[in-house]
């Protein structure tokens, strides 16, 4: 049976891989925000981020090599929820994420 994602697409990431990647990206984002975010709010944001990634996994996997497109998706789908949770401006959060993520 031929891989539906294409010859060189690779396999989808595991739930553990996704959780770790989301956690690392948020950790780097918090560092660039230069603001205190309580650990409980970081964990809550990580759960939100992981849930959004899981819901859009095929699209994210398809565009995994396009950091700008992924950062644009993050701005549109994730940033507002985390900005409200962390009580920071969404633009500031988006800039910190792009700086950390490379998009």
N, C-alpha and C positions, 0 to 999 in steps of 0.2 A: 504494500500500500504506500502510495506516494505521500510525502509530507504536504499538508494543505497550505502551509505557510510559505512554501517555496524551498528551493534546494539549499540555500545558504542562510535561511532565516534563524536557525537554531531553535532550541526548545524554549517554551515559556518558563519564566522564573518561578521558583517555588514560593509558597507563602512566607517561609522563613527569610528567603532572600529579599523579598519585597519589604517585609517588616524592617529588616536591617538597613536596607538602602534608605527607606523613608526616615528611619531614626537618625541615620548619619546626616542626611540632607537637612533635617530640622535642627540637629545639633550645630551644624555649620552655620545655619541661618541665624540661630540665637546668638552665636558668637559675633556675627557681623552686625546684628542689631545693637549690640552693646547695651542691652537692657536686661534687667533681671526678669526671668520667667520662671515661676514656681514649677518644680518637677512634676507635680500633678497635672498642671496645664500642658506641659510638654507631652506627657503621656496621652492626655486626652486629644491633643492635636495630632499625635502620631496615629492614634486609632482612626481619627477622621481621615487623615491622609491615606492610610492603608486601605480603608474602605473605598475611597474614591478611586484609588489605583486599581483595586480589584474589579470595580464596576466598569472600568475602561481599559482593562488589561490588554485586549487584542489591539486596540488603537495605539496604546502606549508602546507595546512590543513592536508594532509595525514601524513606529517612528523613533525607535530607541537610539538611533544614531544622530538624530536632529535635536540637539539640546535647545535651540531657540524655540522650536515648535513645542517641545515638552514644557519649557518654561512658560510659554504663552498659555498652554493648557492649564498649568498650575495656577497662573494668574486668574484665569476665567473660572476654574472649578473649585479650587482649594483655598486660595488666598483670603477670600472674604470671611470664610468660616474661622480660619485660624487667627486672622486679625481681630475679629470680634472676641474670640476666646482669650487671646493674649492682651487685649485692650491696647493695640498699637494701630497706627495708621496703615491702611492697606498698601498705599504706595511705598511707604518705608519698608514694610515687610517684603513686598515684591522685589524691591531693589536689593535687599539683603539676600533673598533667595537666589536671584539671578547671579549675584556676585559669588555666592557659595556653590551654586549648581553649574555655572559656566554657560548660561544661556543668555 
